[in-house]
């Protein structure tokens, strides 16, 4: 508002006008806008990631191997000077990092070609490299080339790769593209997807996979039903410009592809992006978890690292009549030490995670660190299913919050947790696990349909001497079925311990002797049990004499095998 004095000496106000002389409808808002612009223009410019690291750590401590020919250097007195750079200077910077004179190295695409930054046994700096993937770009081949600079042969230690992201969920759009292209590139160049991704991404990170596409359709259904807490259908259409419903309010048959949906989400406010992605990722995680539990998750080749592997038996399953290529079933005895998380590392994780809690199982006396995990989502109602991750010394487990309350886990103080965790780690170091596995290898395509359909993962077993075997695992309970489908006349008894291990792992086994029966794992009152399904009524007394017990649940008699004596009971049953 402008004020002037008229001829009578009385103050009068004139309306505020813009740069073209037009009156402003809301002077207060225009004044606030002008003040905001003035403040923004007075703020210092935001430095790039490269310049910010040089400014923070100092150019004397950071080796820069990039393609730029000039850079601004801030001196100790605060003055800035323009420094010229040449290709020879980049070589000197790389040599300074390899010799240990500079602890940090930053390189770009231009500096990632034809150079090696790994912990070479010939270099003075043989410390483990921590490779932060800050800006991977859109080209997967260049991303692999950059990762390969710090992971090469003849090295003292393998690097630790860490992709860097912010808390903006929309950034997953870019990392998802890298994950998908890394998987595709690995499948094209080496015949396996895991080679491309280097195990850097989880299947749930690929937002363009079949699981993500199916989850998006469920998200659209929940949006149309008004069951999402993040946004409504009308608001989503107005904000993104995507027409999901016709004029009659009925959802269209053809939904937008996931790439277009992801791009439109990036235009939304950050808080709204995060809310939508939380619901969408919960649907993706639900599908990935279900596929993993059912053994149908296509995660490429999974590598099993062991200390020692010995081939006990090599059985030829099939010989091709034209080429002479053979299919084999190897029986391999593997030995491996348990790789446990140290106490210092788990305490560091607890310090960095505000949701972490120290837990001890009062029944088993084991320790675990509880952290919040990505939630699942109920498909029909859109209700989130909160989960927690139980980090154990040798493995991690995921559990629903409702199920956790029915277990024997309880929170304890840090000192009690530390004592039990350290004891478990020390005891595990003395244990060497020995296991006998069967691996179908060789020419697998002709016998693929005969292999078990509930475990489709391809594994590579690598021992400490560098020997490796590639194929599909065949569990003991699947061997008789495999022989029957291939017409191999070989008696193969089903060991009771193999049945107990298979059922405990969640697989279902059908047997025909002594009578048709299904052995499966069931969850009753929050705990897992081994259940015998399809038992004839006249066999109940015999099963109870073997050690089984019955319970009437929902007006139906169910037969269970005690977990403590499962191997002995099943051994008598299958004899």
TADA-V780760 format. One record per backbone hydrogen bond with DSSP energy under -0.5 kcal/mol. NH is the residue of the N-H (numbers start at 1). CO is the residue of the C=O. Records with the same first field share a line. If there is no record, write none. Layout:
NH: CO, CO
This chain:
2: 14
4: 12
6: 10
9: 6
12: 4
14: 2
18: 22
21: 18
24: 16
30: 26
31: 27
32: 28
33: 29
34: 30
35: 31
36: 32
37: 33
38: 34
39: 35
40: 36
41: 37
42: 38
43: 39, 40
52: 48
53: 49
54: 50
55: 51
56: 52
57: 53
58: 53, 54
61: 58
62: 58
63: 104
64: 62
65: 63, 106
71: 83
73: 81
75: 73, 79
78: 75
81: 73
83: 71, 81
85: 69
90: 86
91: 87
92: 88
93: 89
94: 90
95: 91
96: 92
97: 93
98: 94
99: 95
100: 96, 97
101: 96
102: 96
104: 61
106: 63
108: 65
112: 108, 109
114: 112
117: 149
118: 149
120: 118
121: 154
123: 120
125: 98
126: 124
131: 129, 160
132: 130
133: 131, 162
134: 132
140: 138
143: 139
144: 140
145: 141
146: 142
147: 143
148: 144
149: 146
150: 147
156: 119
160: 129
161: 159
162: 131
164: 133
165: 163
169: 167
171: 168
172: 169
173: 170
174: 171
175: 171
176: 172
177: 173
178: 174
179: 175
180: 176
181: 177
182: 178
183: 179
184: 180
185: 181
186: 182
187: 183
188: 184
189: 185
190: 186
191: 186, 187
192: 186
196: 192, 193
197: 193
198: 194
199: 194
200: 197
205: 202
206: 202, 203
207: 205
209: 206
213: 209
214: 210
215: 211
216: 212
217: 213
218: 214
219: 215
220: 216
221: 217
222: 218
223: 219
224: 220
225: 221
226: 223
227: 222
236: 232
237: 233
238: 234
239: 235
240: 236
241: 237
243: 241
244: 242
246: 250
249: 246
252: 244
255: 253
261: 257
262: 258
263: 259
264: 260
265: 261
266: 262
267: 264
268: 265
273: 269
274: 270
275: 271
276: 272
277: 273
278: 274
279: 275
280: 276
281: 277
282: 278
283: 279
284: 280
285: 281
286: 282
287: 283
288: 284
289: 285
290: 286
291: 287
292: 288
293: 289
294: 290
295: 291, 292
296: 291
297: 291
299: 297
302: 458
303: 301
304: 460
305: 303
306: 304, 462
307: 335
308: 335
310: 333
312: 310, 331
313: 331
315: 329
316: 314
317: 315, 327
318: 327
320: 325
324: 320
327: 318
328: 441
329: 315
330: 328, 439
331: 313
332: 330, 437
333: 310
334: 332, 435
335: 308
336: 433
338: 428, 431
340: 338
341: 393
346: 342
347: 343
348: 344
349: 345
350: 346
351: 347
352: 348
353: 349
354: 352
356: 353
357: 370
359: 368
360: 410
361: 366
362: 360, 408
365: 361
368: 359
369: 391
370: 357, 368
371: 369, 389
373: 387
376: 385
377: 282
378: 383
382: 378
385: 376
386: 384
387: 373
388: 399
389: 371
390: 388, 397
391: 369, 389
392: 390, 395
397: 390
399: 388
401: 386
404: 400
405: 401
406: 403
407: 404
410: 360
412: 358
417: 413
418: 414
419: 415
420: 416
421: 417
422: 418
423: 419
424: 420
425: 421
426: 422
427: 423
428: 424
429: 425
430: 427
431: 428
433: 336, 431
435: 334
437: 332, 435
439: 330
440: 472
441: 328, 439
442: 470
443: 326
444: 442
447: 444
448: 444, 445
450: 447
451: 447, 448
456: 295
458: 300
459: 471
460: 302
461: 469
462: 304, 460
463: 467
464: 307
466: 463
469: 461
471: 459
472: 440
473: 457
474: 438
475: 473
478: 475
479: 475, 476
480: 476
482: 478
483: 479
484: 480
485: 481
486: 482
487: 483, 484
488: 483
489: 487
490: 488
495: 493
499: 495
500: 496
501: 497
502: 498
503: 499
504: 500
505: 501
506: 503
507: 502
509: 519
511: 517
517: 511
518: 533
519: 509
520: 518, 531
522: 520, 529
524: 522, 527
527: 524
529: 522
530: 561
531: 520, 529
532: 559
533: 518, 531
539: 536
540: 537
543: 539
544: 540
545: 541
546: 542
547: 543, 544
548: 543
549: 560
551: 558
553: 551, 556
556: 553
558: 551
559: 532
560: 549
561: 530
566: 563
569: 565
570: 566
571: 567
572: 568
573: 569
574: 570
575: 571
